[in-house]
Amino acid sequence: MEARNSGSKIRPLPIDDIDGDAPQHRPAAEPRWLPLAVIVVGAIAFAVVARGLAPPEPTEVGAATTTTTSTTTTSTSPPAEPDPTAAVPLSQLLPFATDSLRFVTLQGWAAINEWGLDAIAPHLGPFIGEADTAAYNVDGSYLAIHRGVRDGSITITDRDGSHPVYLQKNVTAGMWHPTDPHLFAWTASPDTSDTGETSYLSIADVAGSVGASLEPLIEITLEGGPHGLLAWGDWGFVATDLSDEVRPTVVRYDPDGLDPVRIEGEFFDVTPDGVLLMARLDDSGYVPHVIDVDGSETALIGLDIGASDFRITADGNWVIALTPQADGHTSILARTVRSRSTRLTSIEEPATLVGLSRDDRHVILQELESADIVFKDWDTGAEHRVPIPNGNRVAAVFL
């Protein structure tokens, strides 16, 4: 979309046609009884009128001219500065966007928003109550909202909040498949007062759902304690062990839910092909570890002391660390996994990490004071921001 400035055009008024014939005077002598004062007044009036009707002397372009300057001066104000708060369409806020911006905000309920490229504000869809987290699927066509009702449930809707289906009771976590937009998996504890040492992992096809409930295609029993699903794909499943309250631990399973491998550490992210980004605490803070599917590990020592959150790019080549600084700004450090190549940028305010854009080009953050969504290019440092009308916490973004 191209912005156009409509400049004002000044149209000169037309010059009246001037009769070329000089005024004629009757040669008759004036009566002797006409007072001298009348003659003088008439002569002055004729001179003024004749001067006003006389055409201007032609001036050659580029020739020198003499200008009479009035003693009256006019004060000219400087041009007004553009209003930074003026509403502008999304296409100007995010010039790299090719489709609408979809996001979910939380304040006890989930508010579903969609901001079109030509719109100056987002369209607010339906609200879903008692919401804790939210996530879009891989192509943004569906939305899953984890709720705190009935000891945990999940509502899945179309991207605009329509056609809801429900996973009822005792749902501990749910995740979309990283490449198939229709597959959704979740973990749940048994529908008894004694959860014991068992959890169930289910997979369903959202597009094939009938009615208001989602029926699983596959159901797997996970031994070894209650679990909360963290990630899954064609490579298998990773779930957190909810029974270990002393130190964070995850369990990796193969695609059949077998061969569990326990991994100590805090889970942060995973690539579509199953490479985990974990972190373990030492005296200086979190130390990120990249763990391949075969179990081999790479420790990123000194990535960023005091980092609070991490993400890994989909190709597994870069790890990004978000670190709050003492003076209030937030630093963003990216480092390659296999070498020590780095990129360092920052934003001026405290912020939380929402995620990475689908092309991994932008780190998506939310500033704590302004509540703006900030799209920060971690390679070039370019920054674009979108105001959040209600200032609520952003739980999910799709662009």
Buried (B, 14 or more C-beta within 10 A) or exposed (E): EEEEEEEEEEEEEEEEEEEEEEEEEEEEEEEEEEEEEEEEEEEEEEEEEEEEEEEEEEEEEEEEEEEEEEEEEEEEEEEEEEEEEEEEBBBBBBEBBEEBBBBBBBEEBBBBBBBBBEBEEBEBBEEBEBBBBBBBBBBBBBBBBBBEBEEBBBBBBBBBBEEBBBBBEBBBBBBBBBEBBBBBBBBBBBEEEEBEEBBBBBBBBBEEBEEEEBEBEEEBEBBBBBBBBBBBBEBBBBBBBBEBEEEBBBBBBEEEBEEBEEBEBBBBBBBBBBBBBBBBEEEEBBBBBBBBBEEEEBEBEEBBEEBBBBBBBBEBBBBBBBBBEEEEBBBBBBBBBEEEEEBEBBBEBBBBBBBBBBEBBBBBBBBBEBBBBBBBBBEEEBBBBBBBEEEBBBBBBBB
